[in-house]
Structures are given as C-alpha cells and as structure tokens.
Amino acid sequence: MSYFDAASAAPLHPVARQALLASLDEGWADPARLYREGRRARLLLDAARETAAELVGCRPDEVVFTSSGTRAVHSGIAGALAGRRRAGRHLIVSAVEHSSVLHAAEVHEAGGGPVTRVAVDRTGAVAPEAYAAALRPDTALACLQSANHEVGTEQPVAEVAEACRAAGVPLLVDAAQSLGWGRVGGDWSLLAASAHKWGGPSGVGLLVVRKGVRFAPQGPADERESGRAAGFENIPAIVAAAASLRAVRAEAAEEAARLRELTERIRARVPELVPDVEVVGDPVRRLPGVVTFSCLYVDGEALLHELDRAGFSVSSGSSCTSSTLTPSHVLKAMGVLSEGNVRVSLPPGTPAEDVERFLAALPDAVAGVREKLGAPAPAAAVREGALVVDAVGKLCPVPVIELAKVIGDVPVGGTVRVLADDEAARLDIPAWCAMRGQEYVGEEPADRGCAFTVRRLS
C-alpha cells in the first residue's frame, strides 16, 4: 500500500517515535513544580521550545504549544483581534485559507466584525497588491497561508507582510503545510502550525506571537504557556514534535529536490495517460510533494475507492465525495474543475517506483469509473431554438457528462441549456467549457434548479 496523503497527516517520523518513547519516563511531571521531577519536565519543555524557536526563526518566549494546529489558529486570530480592538475589527483572509481560518472568520463576522476575503487566480495564489488594497484604517488583522493544503501553491507571504507592516497591521501566517520544508520568510507577526503535518505526533500545535504584537488571549486561561494555551502540556508529544521538526529540516533540501522531480513527473504524465484531465495549482511556486488534478466525467468518491483498491491512499477536494456535496472552497475560488479531483501528496521517502505504479494504475482506475458511471441517456428536447438537457436531480459529474454527449448535435453557434440543481454544476460547467474550447454564456434561474447556457464554438 502506498500512502500518498501526507498533506493531511505525514507518517510519524522515526525520530519522533524515539523522542516520544524516551521522554515518557522523564516528561510526565508538572513542569511548573520545583521538585526534581518537575524540574526534569521543565528542562524537556524548555529545550523543545528553544528547538522550535530556532527552526521557526523567533525567540523562545514567543513560542506557545497548543493542543492542535486548529487551536493555534483560533487562539491566534481571536487573541490578535481582541488585542487590536482599539484599531478596529476588520479582518482580512484569502479565499483559499484552511477551514480553521475561514471558520474563525465566520465566527468573527457573526459577531458583527467585517471580513474581506481576497480572491485568488486560477493557480490559487493571491496578488500582494490585492491584500494591500484590502487594508483599511480599521483593519485589525490579516491572515495568509504560506502554502495551500489542497493544490500546493505557495503564497507571496513576504510581499504581503511588507504591505501589512507598512500599514501597521499584523499578519498571521498559517504555516502548517510548509514549516517542515523551511522557515517562512517575511516580516510576519503571528504564525500557526501543526506537528502532524511534518511527521510529529498529532495533538501538538504551534503558535508564535512576536514581541510587540498586541495580543489578548481569549477563553479560559491559566498560568501555562504564558496564559495563551490553557491546560497541562503534553510534554512527551511536544518533545517529539520539536525533535521531528529538526530531523525533517535536516533532510529537507535533498528530499524536496527528489519529491519535486516525482511530482513534476506526475504533472507531466497524467494528462498524457488520461484524457480530459486538468492539472491545477501553480506549476512552479508549489510545495515539493503535492500535485492535484481533476478528471472530467468522474465521480471523485468512486475514483478514490478504485485507487484505494489498487493500493494507493490519496485524497480529494472534489464535490463528489460523501463528506461534502459542494465543491471544495479552494477549487471553487480558483475557478477550476472540481469533479474527479485527486490530490497526491507524497511523504518524504516515497520511492520512485511507487509513483510509477500509481501512473500505471491511474488510467484503468479512471476508465473503470467512467464506464461504471455510464452517463444515463440525457433527457433532451428542443425549446425556443436551443437544445435543453434536463439534469435536475442528478449529481456531479452527470450534468457535465450529459452536456458532453449532446454538444456534438448542436450546430456551431448554437446553444445548449443545461438544467441542473447540483451546486457543483455552477463550477464544473464553466470549467468544462474552458477545457473544451466552448463558450459559457451564463446562468439564470429556472423553474427547476438553474439553467446553464453553453454556446458551441467548434
């Protein structure tokens, strides 16, 4: 079995396992106590904090350990907003942030705080000038991921941080996906990360608050972690997280070059091996081990099951999964095809032969899903001079399949109206038009669902 979902959780690094086991006997006591066992635990905790600070590029007293990366994000956003109340309540996020950031923004918005969501281009990247334009006199905080978790696109953090610094606005960076590969550049103010993304144990998050940043911790608090993360520290897990971060950083340069070659191989060969595929994400400014593509006329959940049976564990941002019936917010914001989406994220140490086996298995898996799906005969009729395809009640990717089956029956310059009520159609029909060289005319309400009009150009 080949595990290709490191962007969700990387396998536990051997150094993390060793550090975890070694510290279980020494790190169980209360590090706040002055007796011998407490002092031993404090030494371990302080050493882990110093290691993390060195690797992040900050002071040890700026580092707080939390119970997860999500908790680090929520605590960081809430604390920074509260600390900057006098400046205003305006919050800026990108449209492709991790759900933890977007959920925090939704909570802030529900409480009356204004939120600006900065759009991205088709590669998933923000424009620094768009962040600069979003800054206002009442902006309290801006948030930007260092790299996207679904498509691997790296963001211009340094440029955005410069604009924020000039405006006197702190920038919080979600560095969960990139911290294992290197420091986050730029003059950022706050940073959040999660150990299980770089091969550390789950249940350990990292929150960095630079000196000088106004910060007011929210929620229950105690004397631990400078009052910014309540609860007894899980010292063995924290020690393992810091040790594994040091270990992966030592291997990062060599491993990044190797994984980048493997993902470049996937990016180049998938469109050659499988027809009707769109590879998404920035082709250059991207994480070393992540490559994402979407397949027309494919049910994403079915494809993931087929690949699992073939021995490959991958993930998907597709709308066609059991966990969500709406397109991934990342793919939607990018305006790319969402159906049949596959994210391959290679963990360090992935053998090249595993990638070759994946490329050999993928065409049959996609073809099998397309054959099983079948594309039911479209219910079509000519109304008002246009061909109408009734796909109401049918889920992704059926509306696009039925459109593809009838477009050849339409004369050049003629139109097809697709009636659909699946949310994914709003994204996938325009994406199909872009891929197939047809014109997407637009969308309008219909008696049943919405009508999506496509004009045949060739």
C-alpha angles and dihedrals in degrees: 000000000000117000109213101166103088092136087069096043129340118223113264109274114236090238090054091053092049094047092046093053093043094051097047091083095045106032104055099093129087107275090206092066125093100218122101098268091048092050091052091052091047091052090054093047093047092048091051091049092051091049092050092047092051092051095044093044101241142101119285091238089058092061122091124182115219135184093258144349089259090055089049090054095046093045092046095050095042093046095047093047092049092047091052098046093122092055093052142270103261114130127194123202134161120249091242101050120134113277091252090064093044092048090052088050091051091052090050091048092049088056091056099267116139116238129194117200111202114217125231134215125247091279091057096250127131122224113239089221089057090058090046090052091050093056114106136180089258096047109130101177143001124204129200132167118231091223134000118258096213106041103016097236113157117226128224093250097158093053093046091046090053091053092047093048091052089053093046092245122136118234121215114204122202098212098171095121100040109034093088089059098049149305121311109247127221136054097292122164106209132021134191130192142160127228097218089065092066100037100277124124120284118253097053122105131177126220121182120191113184120226111265095032111124105238132169114185113229131209128019112351139184136173095279125105092009089302091294101104117034121211141053112307117246092227099180091052092044091051090049091048093053093044093050092047089055090047096050091045090055089055097036103097096050095039093047091056091049096047092044089058090050095049090046087055090053093046091052101041104040093071089048094050101039124043121226098024129145118202109208136198131053110312093213112020098057142112114278098241105036128093125162131190138169127217123212118233094016132122105227096212092050091049092051089052091049091051091047090054088050089055103262127119109206135151136224142215089197123134087225099079132106092241096060136017093195126074120268109274088230096054090041092053090049092050093229133134112287103182118100091010119176127185116197112192113176119210119222111278096033107156118236089231090062089058090049090051089051092051090049093050099042100074093054091045092053093043091049093052092047091050093047092047089057099187103243116239107277120245099232134171136165113249126169091349095304131100110245122206114196109210097151111144093020120115131221128322096020097078090056092044091054091047090052092050095056103034090088090059091059119088116240106276092025124116140231123207114206115200110206140152099192111112091222091065089071089064104028101050093057089043090052090051091052091050095046099041096247128132120253104211099184149264132280135175117268135190087257115032118313133315116232113195122208126183119209111233101173 
